């Protein structure tokens, strides 16, 4: 019993240390958002605020059109979540359960795309979007990532584990593939869909490079792009940046806490036989 307690204490100590290392920067950012800038720039800087203030948020909302940027980010993120959940699951179902010529080659190309850095595709994608007349539009920002290779791979791995007998029974009863997909497959894909939705929302919410390239007016800025204007010629305003970081991080933390159980279950079961 004593040895077991010691081992458990070591495990808890390690987990506690990991928690401190992970949560420390987030906690420092949250506390710094209610500090005056002079306190943030102090050397050495304080961890706990000596002077509490909400002026950082007031100045942030005065200098940056946070409302419009927040709405733009939310629209883009929600649309991308919806399209990825639908299209990635449909493509994943086709790769997992349907037989067609060239399926292995097509899935191999999907896996190859996972190894291609996103920055390599920025120039050709922008040329295509410009030729289609979608620069400075929501469609131009959304279109390149309505379906992602990672999402297709995740859904294919999970759907491939579903029993073929269940789908064959539906086919014997006269159900077509679309009905099988929407009434049988999708209801069984709760954990991977939640995982994919969270990953997609996180990527779309934090994406800076592509919206910065396509959005060319303040009315189309997302939150990361709008906050970038704080790095102006007059210098960097750290108090405003940490306040903006809190605004950006808050919806993600809320979403993760809400979907945490499904996220962990999806990661644990995807691809397992």
C-alpha positions as CSV (number, residue, x, y, z in Angstrom):
1,X,0.0,0.0,0.0
2,X,2.8,2.4,0.9
3,X,4.5,1.7,-2.5
4,X,1.3,2.2,-4.3
5,X,0.7,5.5,-2.6
6,X,4.2,6.7,-3.4
7,X,3.7,5.8,-7.1
8,X,0.4,7.6,-7.1
9,X,1.9,10.6,-5.5
10,X,4.7,10.7,-8.1
11,X,2.1,10.5,-10.9
12,X,0.0,13.2,-9.4
13,X,3.1,15.4,-8.9
14,X,4.0,14.9,-12.6
15,X,0.5,15.7,-13.8
16,X,0.4,18.8,-11.5
17,X,3.7,20.0,-12.9
18,X,2.5,19.4,-16.5
19,X,-0.7,21.3,-15.7
20,X,1.3,24.3,-14.3
21,X,3.5,24.3,-17.4
22,X,0.5,24.2,-19.8
23,X,-1.8,26.6,-17.9
24,X,0.9,29.0,-16.8
25,X,1.0,31.1,-20.0
26,X,-2.8,31.2,-20.3
27,X,-3.1,32.4,-16.7
28,X,-0.3,35.0,-17.2
29,X,-2.1,36.3,-20.3
30,X,-5.5,36.5,-18.5
31,X,-4.0,38.3,-15.5
32,X,-1.9,40.6,-17.7
33,X,-5.1,41.7,-19.6
34,X,-6.2,43.5,-16.4
35,X,-2.8,45.2,-15.7
36,X,-1.7,48.6,-16.8
37,X,0.9,48.6,-19.6
38,X,3.6,50.0,-17.4
39,X,3.2,47.0,-15.1
40,X,3.5,44.6,-18.0
41,X,6.7,46.3,-19.2
42,X,8.2,46.3,-15.8
43,X,11.4,44.3,-15.4
44,X,11.0,42.0,-13.7
45,X,7.3,41.8,-14.6
46,X,4.7,40.9,-11.9
47,X,2.6,37.8,-12.2
48,X,-0.3,38.9,-10.0
49,X,-1.6,42.4,-10.9
50,X,-0.8,45.1,-8.4
51,X,-3.4,47.4,-10.1
52,X,-6.5,45.9,-11.6
53,X,-8.1,47.7,-14.6
54,X,-10.4,47.1,-17.5
55,X,-9.1,50.0,-19.5
56,X,-7.2,47.6,-21.7
57,X,-10.5,46.1,-23.0
58,X,-12.1,49.6,-23.3
59,X,-9.1,50.9,-25.4
60,X,-9.0,47.7,-27.4
61,X,-12.7,48.1,-28.4
62,X,-12.1,51.7,-29.2
63,X,-9.1,51.1,-31.5
64,X,-10.2,47.9,-33.2
65,X,-13.6,47.0,-34.6
66,X,-13.8,43.9,-32.4
67,X,-17.5,43.4,-33.0
68,X,-17.1,43.1,-36.8
69,X,-14.0,41.0,-36.6
70,X,-15.6,38.7,-34.0
71,X,-18.6,38.2,-36.2
72,X,-16.5,37.6,-39.3
73,X,-14.4,35.0,-37.4
74,X,-17.5,33.3,-36.1
75,X,-19.2,33.1,-39.5
76,X,-16.1,31.7,-41.2
77,X,-15.4,29.2,-38.4
78,X,-19.0,27.9,-38.2
79,X,-19.4,27.6,-42.0
80,X,-16.1,25.7,-42.2
81,X,-17.2,23.4,-39.3
82,X,-20.4,22.6,-41.1
83,X,-18.8,22.0,-44.5
84,X,-16.0,19.9,-43.0
85,X,-18.4,17.8,-40.9
86,X,-20.6,17.1,-44.0
87,X,-18.1,16.7,-46.8
88,X,-15.3,15.0,-44.8
89,X,-17.7,12.4,-43.5
90,X,-19.2,11.8,-46.9
91,X,-15.8,11.4,-48.5
92,X,-14.6,9.3,-45.6
93,X,-17.7,7.0,-46.0
94,X,-17.0,6.6,-49.7
95,X,-13.3,5.6,-48.9
96,X,-14.3,3.3,-46.1
97,X,-17.4,1.5,-47.3
98,X,-17.8,1.9,-51.1
99,X,-15.9,0.2,-53.8
100,X,-14.9,2.2,-56.9
101,X,-12.1,2.2,-59.3
102,X,-9.0,4.1,-58.2
103,X,-10.1,4.3,-54.5
104,X,-6.7,3.4,-53.1
105,X,-4.9,5.8,-55.4
106,X,-7.3,8.6,-54.4
107,X,-6.9,7.9,-50.7
108,X,-3.1,7.9,-51.2
109,X,-3.4,11.4,-52.7
110,X,-5.3,12.5,-49.6
111,X,-2.5,11.2,-47.4
112,X,0.1,12.9,-49.6
113,X,-1.7,16.2,-49.0
114,X,-1.2,15.8,-45.3
115,X,2.5,16.1,-45.8
116,X,2.3,19.4,-47.9
117,X,2.8,22.5,-45.8
118,X,-0.2,24.9,-46.0
119,X,2.0,27.9,-46.8
120,X,3.1,26.2,-50.1
121,X,-0.4,26.4,-51.4
122,X,-1.0,30.1,-50.5
123,X,0.2,31.6,-53.8
124,X,-1.7,29.2,-56.2
125,X,-4.8,29.4,-54.1
126,X,-4.7,33.2,-54.1
127,X,-4.2,33.2,-57.9
128,X,-7.3,30.9,-58.3
129,X,-9.4,33.0,-55.9
130,X,-8.4,36.2,-57.7
131,X,-9.3,34.8,-61.1
132,X,-12.7,33.7,-59.7
133,X,-13.3,37.3,-58.4
134,X,-13.5,36.2,-54.7
135,X,-10.9,38.4,-53.2
136,X,-12.1,40.3,-50.1
137,X,-15.2,38.0,-49.8
138,X,-16.3,35.4,-47.3
139,X,-16.4,32.8,-50.0
140,X,-12.7,33.5,-50.9
141,X,-11.7,32.9,-47.3
142,X,-13.8,29.8,-46.8
143,X,-13.5,28.0,-50.2
144,X,-10.0,26.5,-49.9
145,X,-10.7,24.7,-46.7
146,X,-14.3,23.5,-47.0
147,X,-12.9,20.0,-46.9
148,X,-9.5,19.0,-45.4
149,X,-7.3,15.9,-45.8
150,X,-7.1,15.5,-42.1
151,X,-10.9,15.5,-41.8
152,X,-11.2,12.9,-44.5
153,X,-8.6,10.7,-42.9
154,X,-10.2,10.9,-39.5
155,X,-13.7,10.1,-40.7
156,X,-12.5,7.3,-43.0
157,X,-10.6,5.6,-40.1
158,X,-13.6,5.7,-37.8
159,X,-16.2,4.7,-40.4
160,X,-14.1,1.8,-41.6
161,X,-14.6,0.2,-38.1
162,X,-18.4,0.2,-38.4
163,X,-19.8,-3.3,-39.1
164,X,-20.5,-4.0,-42.7
165,X,-23.4,-6.2,-41.7
166,X,-25.3,-3.2,-40.4
167,X,-25.0,-1.4,-43.7
168,X,-25.7,-4.5,-45.8
169,X,-28.9,-5.1,-43.8
170,X,-30.1,-1.6,-44.7
171,X,-29.3,-2.2,-48.4
172,X,-31.3,-5.4,-48.3
173,X,-34.2,-3.4,-47.0
174,X,-33.9,-1.2,-50.0
175,X,-32.1,1.8,-48.5
176,X,-29.9,3.8,-50.8
177,X,-26.5,5.1,-49.9
178,X,-27.5,8.6,-49.0
179,X,-30.2,7.3,-46.7
180,X,-27.7,4.8,-45.1
181,X,-25.2,7.6,-44.7
182,X,-27.6,10.1,-43.1
183,X,-29.7,7.7,-41.0
184,X,-27.2,5.1,-39.9
185,X,-23.6,6.2,-40.4
186,X,-23.8,9.8,-39.2
187,X,-25.6,9.1,-35.9
188,X,-22.8,6.6,-35.0
189,X,-20.1,9.2,-35.7
190,X,-20.7,11.5,-32.7
191,X,-17.2,11.4,-31.1
192,X,-15.2,11.8,-34.4
193,X,-17.5,14.5,-35.6
194,X,-17.1,16.4,-32.3
195,X,-13.3,16.0,-32.6
196,X,-13.2,17.1,-36.2
197,X,-15.6,20.1,-35.4
198,X,-13.3,21.3,-32.6
199,X,-10.1,20.9,-34.6
200,X,-11.7,22.7,-37.6
201,X,-13.1,25.5,-35.4
202,X,-9.7,26.0,-33.7
203,X,-7.9,26.1,-37.0
204,X,-10.4,28.5,-38.6
205,X,-10.6,30.8,-35.5
206,X,-6.8,31.1,-35.2
207,X,-6.0,31.3,-38.9
208,X,-4.1,34.5,-39.7
209,X,-2.2,34.1,-43.0
210,X,-5.0,33.2,-45.4
211,X,-7.5,35.8,-44.1
212,X,-4.8,38.4,-44.1
213,X,-4.0,37.7,-47.8
214,X,-7.7,37.6,-49.0
215,X,-9.3,40.2,-46.7
216,X,-8.3,43.6,-48.0
217,X,-10.7,45.8,-46.1
218,X,-11.4,46.3,-42.4
219,X,-15.0,45.1,-42.8
220,X,-13.6,41.6,-43.8
221,X,-10.9,41.3,-41.1
222,X,-11.0,38.4,-38.7
223,X,-9.9,38.6,-35.1
224,X,-6.2,37.7,-35.7
225,X,-6.0,40.1,-38.6
226,X,-7.7,42.9,-36.8
227,X,-5.4,42.5,-33.8
228,X,-2.4,42.7,-36.0
229,X,-3.0,46.4,-36.6
230,X,-1.9,46.9,-33.0
231,X,1.6,46.2,-34.2
232,X,1.8,49.6,-35.8
233,X,4.5,52.2,-36.4
234,X,4.0,53.7,-33.0
235,X,5.2,50.4,-31.4
236,X,3.6,47.3,-29.9
237,X,0.9,47.8,-27.2
238,X,1.3,44.7,-25.1
239,X,-1.6,45.5,-22.9
240,X,-4.0,45.6,-25.9
241,X,-2.5,42.4,-27.3
242,X,-3.0,40.4,-24.2
243,X,-6.5,41.8,-23.9
244,X,-7.2,40.8,-27.5
245,X,-5.7,37.4,-26.9
246,X,-8.2,36.8,-24.1
247,X,-11.0,37.8,-26.5
248,X,-9.7,35.3,-29.0
249,X,-9.1,32.4,-26.5
250,X,-12.3,32.6,-24.5
251,X,-14.7,31.0,-27.2
252,X,-12.1,28.2,-27.8
253,X,-11.9,27.4,-24.1
254,X,-15.6,27.4,-23.7
255,X,-16.0,25.1,-26.8
256,X,-13.3,22.7,-25.6
257,X,-14.8,22.4,-22.1
258,X,-18.3,21.8,-23.7
259,X,-17.0,19.1,-26.1
260,X,-14.1,17.7,-24.0
261,X,-15.7,14.3,-23.4
262,X,-16.5,13.8,-27.1
263,X,-13.1,15.1,-28.1
264,X,-11.2,12.6,-25.9
265,X,-13.4,9.8,-26.9
266,X,-13.0,10.6,-30.6
267,X,-9.2,10.7,-30.3
268,X,-9.1,7.5,-28.3
269,X,-11.3,5.5,-30.7
270,X,-10.5,6.8,-34.2
271,X,-8.6,4.2,-36.1
272,X,-8.7,1.5,-33.4
273,X,-9.8,-2.0,-34.4
